Amino acid sequence: MLYPISLIYGTVIMLRNWLFDQGILHSTSFDIPIISVGNLSVGGTGKTPHTEFILSCLKGEWKIAMLSRGYKRETSGFFFAEENTDSRKIGDEPYQIHSKFPDILVAVHEKRVAGVKKLLEIAPKLQIIVLDDALQHRYIQAGLSILLTDYSNLYSRDLALPAGNLREWKIGSKRADIIIVTKCPDEIKPIEMRLIETELKPENNQSLYFSSYVYNEIIPVFPDSEPENWTFKHIKETSAGVLLIAGIVKPEPIIEQIKKFTTEVTSIFFDDHHTFHTRDYNLIMSRFDAFKAGEKLIIVTEKDAARMVSDRNFPEILKSRTFALPIRVEILNKQESLFIQKIKNYVVENSRNC
């Protein structure tokens, strides 16, 4: 029933893209390497972990900034992350990146062109800017565009909003220089990769990669609260109960990871970028207290931890038992070095300061 609306929505977006392609609507370019990480769908493809992966590959060699719109932040306009900045001022995902990469400039602005200009004004020796979630933001011209699509919901199998989850028709994938199929299972076979490549039909000038998540050891969300000494090994040895708190689009892979170490798992799911309130913490306290397991802890996603860590309403009694589950990206099929080199080659070939 929603498909006719999707046709109208998709046609409007296609017209907008045509206006940019014809130069009627203007895209601004800059004489500095700009890398865009985005997707066609409304979320859940892993933009933040892949942005972190790219930043980790480039840090130390170049002076880098990451620019985001700062979704659901309490500020507006341009905001530059500093030492005491929290997620309320810049958004949970930029805060997460700022915490992990203190030497990388992190800023937010609803308007990317104005944001880039402000960054270059603040840091004139800047060498690279990475844009988060900017595939549809065509007022700025990224030199290298990376498109992410979830293995479990390829854009080739989806529809435009509201019948599906695509923000534009799948022809928008042609604007990307690199396509990454994300969240692939560890056991994915080469034949399946070839079938997906046949389905996506990348252009000759587009590179296709496959990635998966690697889960690191859990870390305390509140390190100053004298946290308990929890590791996955200790969870398995004690058959501890885990209360998983997840405000992300697709938490299923995290559940699978935790169940490798314990069968005592209870979950509370919230909407993506959920703002926690007292009633939410009361629910968490109630579920945690109801756990029958002798040993128990709380595990949250990194994105949820970014909001919780500065929340004064977070229950003091739970701080020492609350841990975040870090993830990192791994490029599959022995293509990681090739992917990294492709990114670096773009930077070198288009840099004014390298």
C-alpha positions in Angstrom: 0.0 0.0 0.0 2.9 2.3 0.6 4.6 1.6 -2.7 2.8 4.5 -4.7 4.1 6.9 -2.0 7.6 5.5 -2.5 7.3 6.1 -6.2 6.5 9.7 -5.6 9.3 10.1 -3.0 11.8 8.4 -5.1 10.9 10.5 -8.2 11.3 13.7 -6.2 14.8 12.6 -5.0 15.8 11.5 -8.5 14.8 15.0 -9.8 16.9 16.6 -7.1 19.9 14.5 -8.1 19.3 15.3 -11.7 19.5 19.0 -10.9 22.8 18.5 -9.2 24.1 16.4 -12.1 23.1 19.1 -14.6 24.8 21.8 -12.5 21.4 23.6 -11.8 22.0 23.0 -8.1 25.6 23.7 -7.2 28.0 21.4 -5.4 31.0 23.0 -3.7 34.4 21.4 -4.0 37.5 22.1 -1.9 41.3 21.8 -2.6 41.7 19.2 0.2 41.0 15.5 0.2 37.4 14.9 1.4 36.2 11.4 2.1 32.5 10.7 2.5 31.1 7.6 4.3 27.4 7.1 3.7 24.7 4.8 2.7 21.4 4.6 0.8 19.3 3.3 3.7 18.1 5.2 6.7 20.7 3.5 9.0 22.1 0.3 10.4 25.0 -0.2 7.9 27.8 0.6 10.3 28.9 4.1 9.3 30.6 4.9 12.6 32.7 1.8 12.9 33.8 2.2 9.2 34.5 5.8 9.8 36.7 4.9 12.8 38.5 2.3 10.6 39.3 4.9 8.0 40.5 7.3 10.6 42.7 4.7 12.2 44.3 4.0 8.8 45.1 7.7 8.2 46.0 9.0 11.7 49.6 9.7 12.4 50.4 10.5 8.8 48.1 13.4 8.1 46.2 16.1 10.1 42.6 14.9 9.9 39.2 16.2 10.8 35.9 14.4 11.0 32.7 16.4 10.3 29.2 15.2 11.1 25.8 16.8 11.4 25.6 15.7 15.1 22.3 14.0 15.0 20.0 14.6 18.1 22.5 17.0 19.7 21.3 19.9 21.9 23.3 22.5 20.1 23.0 24.0 16.6 25.3 25.4 14.0 29.0 24.7 14.1 30.4 23.1 17.2 33.9 22.0 17.8 34.7 19.1 20.1 37.0 20.0 23.0 38.4 18.1 26.0 35.2 18.4 28.1 32.7 18.2 25.3 30.0 15.5 25.8 27.5 13.8 23.6 24.7 16.3 24.3 26.7 19.0 22.5 27.9 17.1 19.5 25.8 13.9 19.3 26.6 10.3 20.4 28.5 9.1 17.3 30.8 12.2 17.0 31.5 11.9 20.8 32.4 8.3 20.4 34.9 9.2 17.7 36.2 12.1 19.7 36.8 9.9 22.7 38.7 7.3 20.7 40.7 9.7 18.5 41.6 12.7 20.7 44.2 13.8 18.2 41.7 14.1 15.4 39.6 17.2 15.1 35.9 16.5 15.5 33.2 19.0 14.6 29.5 19.1 13.8 27.4 21.3 11.5 24.0 20.7 9.8 25.4 22.4 6.7 28.5 20.5 5.5 29.9 23.3 3.2 29.8 25.8 6.0 31.3 23.2 8.4 34.2 22.6 6.1 34.9 26.3 5.6 34.8 26.7 9.4 37.2 23.8 9.9 39.7 25.2 7.4 39.4 28.6 9.1 40.2 27.0 12.5 42.9 24.6 11.2 44.3 26.0 7.9 46.9 23.2 7.8 44.3 20.5 7.8 45.0 17.8 5.3 42.0 15.5 5.2 38.3 15.8 6.1 36.1 12.8 6.6 32.4 13.3 6.3 30.0 11.1 8.2 26.7 10.2 6.5 27.1 12.6 3.6 26.1 10.5 0.4 22.9 12.5 0.0 24.4 15.8 1.0 25.3 16.9 -2.5 25.9 20.5 -1.8 29.5 19.4 -1.1 31.6 17.5 -3.5 33.5 14.6 -1.8 36.6 13.5 -3.7 36.2 9.9 -2.5 32.7 8.5 -1.7 32.3 5.2 0.2 28.9 3.6 0.2 28.0 1.0 2.8 25.3 -1.7 2.5 24.3 -4.2 5.0 24.9 -7.9 4.1 21.5 -8.8 5.5 19.6 -6.1 3.6 21.5 -5.1 0.4 20.2 -1.9 -1.2 19.6 -4.0 -4.3 16.8 -5.8 -2.5 15.2 -2.7 -0.8 12.7 0.0 -1.8 12.5 3.7 -1.3 10.8 5.2 1.7 8.2 4.6 3.1 7.7 1.1 1.6 11.4 0.3 2.2 14.4 1.8 4.0 16.2 3.6 1.1 16.6 7.4 1.2 16.9 7.3 -2.6 16.6 4.8 -5.4 19.4 2.3 -5.7 20.7 4.1 -8.8 22.3 6.5 -6.3 24.9 3.8 -5.7 26.5 4.9 -9.0 27.9 8.0 -7.3 30.1 5.9 -5.0 33.8 5.2 -5.7 33.9 2.3 -3.2 31.1 0.0 -2.1 31.4 -2.1 1.1 29.1 -4.9 2.0 29.1 -4.7 5.8 28.4 -7.0 8.7 29.2 -10.1 6.7 29.2 -13.4 8.6 32.7 -14.8 9.4 31.9 -17.9 7.3 31.0 -16.1 4.1 32.3 -18.0 1.1 34.0 -16.6 -2.0 31.1 -17.9 -4.1 28.6 -15.9 -2.1 30.8 -12.8 -2.5 30.7 -13.3 -6.3 26.9 -13.7 -6.3 26.5 -10.5 -4.3 28.9 -8.7 -6.7 26.7 -9.9 -9.6 23.6 -8.6 -7.9 25.1 -5.2 -7.0 26.6 -4.8 -10.5 29.3 -2.2 -9.6 30.6 0.0 -12.4 34.1 -0.5 -13.8 35.3 2.5 -11.9 33.9 1.2 -8.6 35.7 -1.1 -6.1 33.7 -3.6 -4.1 34.8 -4.9 -0.6 33.3 -7.0 2.1 33.7 -6.4 5.8 32.7 -7.9 9.1 32.9 -6.9 12.8 35.5 -8.0 15.3 34.4 -7.6 18.9 37.1 -6.5 21.4 37.1 -7.1 25.1 34.5 -5.2 27.1 35.6 -2.0 28.8 34.1 0.0 31.8 31.7 2.8 30.8 32.5 4.5 34.1 36.2 3.9 34.7 36.3 6.1 37.8 33.6 4.0 39.6 36.0 1.2 40.7 34.5 -1.1 38.1 34.4 -4.8 38.6 36.9 -6.9 36.7 34.9 -8.4 33.9 36.2 -10.1 30.8 34.5 -12.5 28.3 36.6 -15.3 29.8 35.3 -14.5 33.3 31.7 -14.3 32.0 32.1 -17.8 30.6 33.8 -19.2 33.7 31.1 -17.9 36.0 28.1 -18.4 33.7 27.3 -14.8 34.5 24.0 -13.2 33.6 24.3 -10.3 31.1 21.7 -7.6 30.7 22.2 -6.2 27.2 21.1 -2.6 26.6 21.1 -1.6 22.9 19.7 1.5 21.2 20.9 0.7 17.7 19.1 -0.5 14.5 20.3 -4.1 14.4 21.5 -5.5 17.8 21.2 -9.2 16.8 25.0 -9.7 16.1 25.8 -8.4 19.5 23.4 -10.9 21.1 25.1 -13.7 19.1 28.5 -12.5 20.4 27.5 -12.5 24.0 25.8 -15.9 23.8 29.2 -17.4 22.8 30.1 -16.9 26.5 26.8 -17.3 28.4 23.2 -18.4 27.9 22.0 -16.1 30.6 21.2 -13.1 28.4 18.3 -10.6 28.8 18.0 -7.7 26.4 16.3 -4.3 26.5 16.2 -2.6 23.1 15.6 1.1 22.4 15.3 3.1 19.2 18.5 4.2 17.5 20.0 7.3 19.2 17.6 6.9 22.1 17.7 9.5 24.8 17.6 7.8 28.1 15.2 9.0 30.8 14.6 8.2 34.4 11.9 5.7 33.5 14.4 3.9 31.3 16.9 3.6 34.1 14.1 2.4 36.4 13.4 -0.4 33.8 17.0 -1.3 33.6 17.3 -1.5 37.4 14.2 -3.6 37.6 15.4 -6.1 35.0 18.9 -6.2 36.5 17.6 -6.9 40.0 15.3 -9.6 38.6 18.2 -11.6 37.2 18.5 -15.0 39.0 22.2 -15.4 38.1 24.6 -15.0 41.0 27.1 -13.1 39.0 25.7 -10.4 36.6 26.7 -7.3 34.7 25.3 -4.9 32.1 26.7 -4.6 28.6 25.8 -1.6 26.4 26.8 -0.6 22.9 29.5 2.0 22.4 26.9 4.4 21.0 24.7 4.0 24.1 27.7 4.4 26.3 28.5 7.7 24.7 25.1 9.1 25.9 25.2 7.3 29.3 28.6 8.4 30.4 27.6 12.1 30.8 24.1 11.4 32.0 23.7 12.6 35.6 20.6 10.4 36.0 22.4 7.1 35.4 22.1 5.1 38.6 25.2 5.3 40.7 24.7 1.7 41.9 25.0 0.3 38.4 28.1 2.2 37.2 30.7 -0.3 38.4 28.8 -3.1 36.6 28.2 -1.4 33.3 30.5 -2.2 30.4 30.7 -1.2 26.7 31.3 -3.6 23.8 33.8 -2.1 21.4 33.8 -3.2 17.8 36.2 -2.8 14.9 36.0 -3.4 11.2 37.9 -6.1 9.3 38.0 -6.1 5.5 37.6 -9.6 4.3 39.0 -11.8 1.5 42.6 -10.6 2.2 41.7 -7.2 0.8 42.4 -5.0 3.8 45.8 -3.8 2.7 44.5 -3.1 -0.8 41.6 -1.1 0.7 43.9 1.0 2.9 46.3 1.7 0.1 43.4 2.8 -2.1 42.4 5.4 0.5 45.9 6.6 1.0 46.6 6.8 -2.7 43.6 9.1 -3.1 44.8 11.3 -0.3 48.3 11.6 -1.7 47.1 12.3 -5.3 44.7 15.0 -4.2 46.5 16.6 -1.3 47.8 20.2 -1.2 49.9 19.6 2.0 51.3 16.1 1.8 
